[in-house]
């Protein structure tokens, strides 16, 4: 299973996590938990978002490399 990770440096990671989950919720299945985590489920794969002290962490997974590129 291919995986891609990114860390987006920002001073407001929790705010951007909420905005991304809310915005993408119109086109995908999303979930926001109370502990500062979010999930975006797309047809091609999943992206897990975590707000940390140093920024917003994104971990994308898919069943193949084409799907990962779409996520």
Phi and psi in degrees as GROMACS dihedral restraints (atoms count N, CA, C in turn):
[ dihedral_restraints ]
;  ai    aj    ak    al  type     phi  dphi    fc
    3     4     5     6     1   -69.4    20    10
    4     5     6     7     1   144.0    20    10
    6     7     8     9     1  -134.0    20    10
    7     8     9    10     1   141.7    20    10
    9    10    11    12     1  -132.1    20    10
   10    11    12    13     1   136.7    20    10
   12    13    14    15     1  -123.4    20    10
   13    14    15    16     1   153.8    20    10
   15    16    17    18     1  -149.9    20    10
   16    17    18    19     1   149.4    20    10
   18    19    20    21     1  -124.5    20    10
   19    20    21    22     1   117.3    20    10
   21    22    23    24     1   -99.7    20    10
   22    23    24    25     1   111.8    20    10
   24    25    26    27     1   -70.5    20    10
   25    26    27    28     1   123.7    20    10
   27    28    29    30     1  -156.4    20    10
   28    29    30    31     1   152.3    20    10
   30    31    32    33     1   -86.6    20    10
   31    32    33    34     1    -4.7    20    10
   33    34    35    36     1  -133.8    20    10
   34    35    36    37     1    60.7    20    10
   36    37    38    39     1   -63.2    20    10
   37    38    39    40     1   -37.6    20    10
   39    40    41    42     1   -65.5    20    10
   40    41    42    43     1   -39.5    20    10
   42    43    44    45     1   -63.3    20    10
   43    44    45    46     1   -46.2    20    10
   45    46    47    48     1   -69.5    20    10
   46    47    48    49     1   -34.2    20    10
   48    49    50    51     1   -59.8    20    10
   49    50    51    52     1   -48.2    20    10
   51    52    53    54     1   -61.5    20    10
   52    53    54    55     1   -41.8    20    10
   54    55    56    57     1   -64.8    20    10
   55    56    57    58     1   -43.5    20    10
   57    58    59    60     1   -63.5    20    10
   58    59    60    61     1   -46.4    20    10
   60    61    62    63     1   -62.7    20    10
   61    62    63    64     1   -42.0    20    10
   63    64    65    66     1   -65.2    20    10
   64    65    66    67     1   -47.3    20    10
   66    67    68    69     1   -64.8    20    10
   67    68    69    70     1   -45.9    20    10
   69    70    71    72     1   -73.5    20    10
   70    71    72    73     1   -15.2    20    10
   72    73    74    75     1   -63.7    20    10
   73    74    75    76     1   -15.9    20    10
   75    76    77    78     1   -79.6    20    10
   76    77    78    79     1   -17.9    20    10
   78    79    80    81     1  -123.1    20    10
   79    80    81    82     1    -7.9    20    10
   81    82    83    84     1  -147.7    20    10
   82    83    84    85     1   171.0    20    10
   84    85    86    87     1   -85.8    20    10
   85    86    87    88     1   124.5    20    10
   87    88    89    90     1  -127.1    20    10
   88    89    90    91     1   159.7    20    10
   90    91    92    93     1  -145.0    20    10
   91    92    93    94     1   136.4    20    10
   93    94    95    96     1  -122.6    20    10
   94    95    96    97     1   124.6    20    10
   96    97    98    99     1  -101.8    20    10
   97    98    99   100     1   164.2    20    10
   99   100   101   102     1   -73.1    20    10
  100   101   102   103     1   -12.1    20    10
  102   103   104   105     1   -98.1    20    10
  103   104   105   106     1    20.9    20    10
  105   106   107   108     1    83.0    20    10
  106   107   108   109     1    27.9    20    10
  108   109   110   111     1  -124.1    20    10
  109   110   111   112     1   152.3    20    10
  111   112   113   114     1  -141.1    20    10
  112   113   114   115     1   157.1    20    10
  114   115   116   117     1  -136.1    20    10
  115   116   117   118     1   136.3    20    10
  117   118   119   120     1  -120.4    20    10
  118   119   120   121     1   117.1    20    10
  120   121   122   123     1  -103.3    20    10
  121   122   123   124     1   114.2    20    10
  123   124   125   126     1  -107.8    20    10
  124   125   126   127     1   167.6    20    10
  126   127   128   129     1   -63.9    20    10
  127   128   129   130     1   -28.1    20    10
  129   130   131   132     1   -86.8    20    10
  130   131   132   133     1   -19.2    20    10
  132   133   134   135     1   166.1    20    10
  133   134   135   136     1  -158.7    20    10
  135   136   137   138     1  -132.1    20    10
  136   137   138   139     1   147.2    20    10
  138   139   140   141     1  -125.3    20    10
  139   140   141   142     1   123.5    20    10
  141   142   143   144     1  -101.0    20    10
  142   143   144   145     1   131.7    20    10
  144   145   146   147     1  -117.7    20    10
  145   146   147   148     1   137.1    20    10
  147   148   149   150     1  -136.7    20    10
  148   149   150   151     1   129.6    20    10
  150   151   152   153     1   -87.6    20    10
  151   152   153   154     1   122.9    20    10
  153   154   155   156     1  -122.9    20    10
  154   155   156   157     1   179.1    20    10
  156   157   158   159     1   -70.0    20    10
  157   158   159   160     1   -23.4    20    10
  159   160   161   162     1  -104.5    20    10
  160   161   162   163     1    -0.1    20    10
  162   163   164   165     1   148.7    20    10
  163   164   165   166     1  -164.2    20    10
  165   166   167   168     1  -102.8    20    10
  166   167   168   169     1   120.0    20    10
  168   169   170   171     1   -95.7    20    10
  169   170   171   172     1   132.7    20    10
  171   172   173   174     1  -124.6    20    10
  172   173   174   175     1   131.6    20    10
  174   175   176   177     1  -127.5    20    10
  175   176   177   178     1   112.9    20    10
  177   178   179   180     1  -102.0    20    10
  178   179   180   181     1   136.7    20    10
  180   181   182   183     1  -134.1    20    10
  181   182   183   184     1   150.8    20    10
  183   184   185   186     1  -156.6    20    10
  184   185   186   187     1   170.6    20    10
  186   187   188   189     1   -80.3    20    10
  187   188   189   190     1   -21.8    20    10
  189   190   191   192     1  -148.3    20    10
  190   191   192   193     1   171.9    20    10
  192   193   194   195     1   -68.6    20    10
  193   194   195   196     1   -31.1    20    10
  195   196   197   198     1   -65.4    20    10
  196   197   198   199     1   -43.3    20    10
  198   199   200   201     1   -63.8    20    10
  199   200   201   202     1   -39.7    20    10
  201   202   203   204     1   -62.9    20    10
  202   203   204   205     1   -39.3    20    10
  204   205   206   207     1   -63.6    20    10
  205   206   207   208     1   -34.2    20    10
  207   208   209   210     1   -73.3    20    10
  208   209   210   211     1   -34.7    20    10
